Amino acid sequence: MERFQTRIRRNRATHLAWRGGVLLVGGAVLAAGVVMMVTPGPGILGIVLGLAILATEFAWAQSALHRARASADKAKEKARQKARSRRSGRRPAED
């Protein structure tokens, strides 16, 4: 993959076309993830996947991806705590 990226970056036109394609695909997946936050579907997964695609070419997306992963991990842990407390018959702790 590294060899492929080096080859793409040699020519300005192919480099811009590649970045445009990454922006288009990553943006579409990210937008679908945002829509799925209010409709049925794996919204957080779509957002993280869209940011991962964008992070291959854009530094701003890399930092946003780190924040999104941290939020996803936090939500996962909170869901696990709720499930544990339901099984034990206790009420979940409020944050």
TORVO-441379 format. One record per residue (C-alpha): residue number from 1; residue in one letter; chain; y, z, x. Coordinates in Angstrom, 1 decimal. Layout:
<seq->NUM type->a mol->A north->Y up->Z east->X>
...
end
This chain:
<seq->1 type->m mol->A north->0.0 up->0.0 east->0.0>
<seq->2 type->e mol->A north->2.4 up->0.8 east->2.9>
<seq->3 type->r mol->A north->1.9 up->-2.7 east->4.3>
<seq->4 type->f mol->A north->2.6 up->-4.2 east->0.9>
<seq->5 type->q mol->A north->5.8 up->-2.2 east->0.6>
<seq->6 type->t mol->A north->7.0 up->-3.2 east->4.1>
<seq->7 type->r mol->A north->6.4 up->-6.8 east->3.2>
<seq->8 type->i mol->A north->8.3 up->-6.6 east->0.0>
<seq->9 type->r mol->A north->11.3 up->-4.8 east->1.7>
<seq->10 type->r mol->A north->11.7 up->-7.6 east->4.3>
<seq->11 type->n mol->A north->13.2 up->-10.0 east->1.8>
<seq->12 type->r mol->A north->16.2 up->-8.7 east->-0.1>
<seq->13 type->a mol->A north->15.4 up->-10.8 east->-3.2>
<seq->14 type->t mol->A north->11.8 up->-9.6 east->-3.5>
<seq->15 type->h mol->A north->13.0 up->-6.0 east->-2.8>
<seq->16 type->l mol->A north->15.5 up->-6.1 east->-5.6>
<seq->17 type->a mol->A north->13.0 up->-7.7 east->-7.9>
<seq->18 type->w mol->A north->10.4 up->-5.0 east->-7.1>
<seq->19 type->r mol->A north->12.9 up->-2.2 east->-7.7>
<seq->20 type->g mol->A north->14.0 up->-3.9 east->-11.0>
<seq->21 type->g mol->A north->10.4 up->-4.1 east->-12.1>
<seq->22 type->v mol->A north->9.8 up->-0.4 east->-11.2>
<seq->23 type->l mol->A north->12.9 up->0.5 east->-13.1>
<seq->24 type->l mol->A north->11.9 up->-1.4 east->-16.1>
<seq->25 type->v mol->A north->8.3 up->-0.1 east->-16.3>
<seq->26 type->g mol->A north->9.2 up->3.5 east->-15.3>
<seq->27 type->g mol->A north->12.1 up->3.5 east->-17.8>
<seq->28 type->a mol->A north->9.9 up->2.2 east->-20.6>
<seq->29 type->v mol->A north->7.2 up->4.9 east->-20.0>
<seq->30 type->l mol->A north->9.8 up->7.6 east->-19.7>
<seq->31 type->a mol->A north->11.5 up->6.5 east->-22.9>
<seq->32 type->a mol->A north->8.1 up->6.5 east->-24.7>
<seq->33 type->g mol->A north->7.5 up->10.0 east->-23.4>
<seq->34 type->v mol->A north->10.9 up->11.1 east->-24.8>
<seq->35 type->v mol->A north->10.1 up->9.6 east->-28.2>
<seq->36 type->m mol->A north->6.7 up->11.3 east->-28.2>
<seq->37 type->m mol->A north->8.4 up->14.6 east->-27.8>
<seq->38 type->v mol->A north->9.5 up->14.4 east->-31.5>
<seq->39 type->t mol->A north->6.5 up->12.3 east->-32.7>
<seq->40 type->p mol->A north->2.8 up->12.8 east->-32.3>
<seq->41 type->g mol->A north->1.7 up->12.2 east->-28.8>
<seq->42 type->p mol->A north->1.6 up->13.5 east->-25.2>
<seq->43 type->g mol->A north->5.4 up->13.6 east->-24.6>
<seq->44 type->i mol->A north->5.4 up->15.7 east->-21.5>
<seq->45 type->l mol->A north->2.7 up->13.6 east->-20.0>
<seq->46 type->g mol->A north->4.7 up->10.4 east->-20.7>
<seq->47 type->i mol->A north->7.8 up->11.9 east->-19.1>
<seq->48 type->v mol->A north->6.0 up->13.0 east->-16.0>
<seq->49 type->l mol->A north->4.3 up->9.7 east->-15.7>
<seq->50 type->g mol->A north->7.5 up->7.7 east->-16.1>
<seq->51 type->l mol->A north->9.3 up->9.8 east->-13.5>
<seq->52 type->a mol->A north->6.3 up->9.4 east->-11.2>
<seq->53 type->i mol->A north->6.6 up->5.6 east->-11.4>
<seq->54 type->l mol->A north->10.4 up->5.8 east->-10.9>
<seq->55 type->a mol->A north->10.0 up->8.2 east->-8.0>
<seq->56 type->t mol->A north->8.2 up->5.6 east->-6.0>
<seq->57 type->e mol->A north->11.6 up->3.8 east->-5.5>
<seq->58 type->f mol->A north->14.4 up->6.2 east->-6.5>
<seq->59 type->a mol->A north->15.3 up->9.5 east->-4.9>
<seq->60 type->w mol->A north->16.9 up->10.9 east->-8.1>
<seq->61 type->a mol->A north->13.7 up->10.4 east->-9.9>
<seq->62 type->q mol->A north->11.8 up->12.3 east->-7.2>
<seq->63 type->s mol->A north->13.9 up->15.4 east->-7.8>
<seq->64 type->a mol->A north->13.7 up->15.0 east->-11.6>
<seq->65 type->l mol->A north->9.9 up->14.7 east->-11.2>
<seq->66 type->h mol->A north->9.7 up->18.0 east->-9.4>
<seq->67 type->r mol->A north->11.7 up->19.8 east->-12.1>
<seq->68 type->a mol->A north->9.6 up->18.1 east->-14.9>
<seq->69 type->r mol->A north->6.4 up->19.2 east->-13.1>
<seq->70 type->a mol->A north->7.6 up->22.8 east->-12.9>
<seq->71 type->s mol->A north->8.5 up->22.7 east->-16.6>
<seq->72 type->a mol->A north->5.1 up->21.3 east->-17.5>
<seq->73 type->d mol->A north->3.3 up->23.9 east->-15.4>
<seq->74 type->k mol->A north->5.4 up->26.6 east->-17.2>
<seq->75 type->a mol->A north->4.5 up->25.3 east->-20.6>
<seq->76 type->k mol->A north->0.9 up->25.0 east->-19.7>
<seq->77 type->e mol->A north->0.8 up->28.7 east->-18.5>
<seq->78 type->k mol->A north->2.6 up->29.8 east->-21.7>
<seq->79 type->a mol->A north->0.0 up->28.0 east->-23.8>
<seq->80 type->r mol->A north->-2.8 up->29.6 east->-21.9>
<seq->81 type->q mol->A north->-1.3 up->33.0 east->-22.4>
<seq->82 type->k mol->A north->-1.0 up->32.4 east->-26.2>
<seq->83 type->a mol->A north->-4.6 up->31.2 east->-26.4>
<seq->84 type->r mol->A north->-5.8 up->34.3 east->-24.5>
<seq->85 type->s mol->A north->-3.9 up->36.7 east->-26.7>
<seq->86 type->r mol->A north->-5.2 up->35.0 east->-29.9>
<seq->87 type->r mol->A north->-8.8 up->35.4 east->-28.7>
<seq->88 type->s mol->A north->-8.2 up->39.0 east->-28.0>
<seq->89 type->g mol->A north->-6.4 up->39.6 east->-31.3>
<seq->90 type->r mol->A north->-3.1 up->40.7 east->-29.7>
<seq->91 type->r mol->A north->0.3 up->39.2 east->-30.5>
<seq->92 type->p mol->A north->1.7 up->37.0 east->-27.7>
<seq->93 type->a mol->A north->4.5 up->38.4 east->-25.6>
<seq->94 type->e mol->A north->7.9 up->37.0 east->-26.4>
<seq->95 type->d mol->A north->10.0 up->35.6 east->-23.5>
end
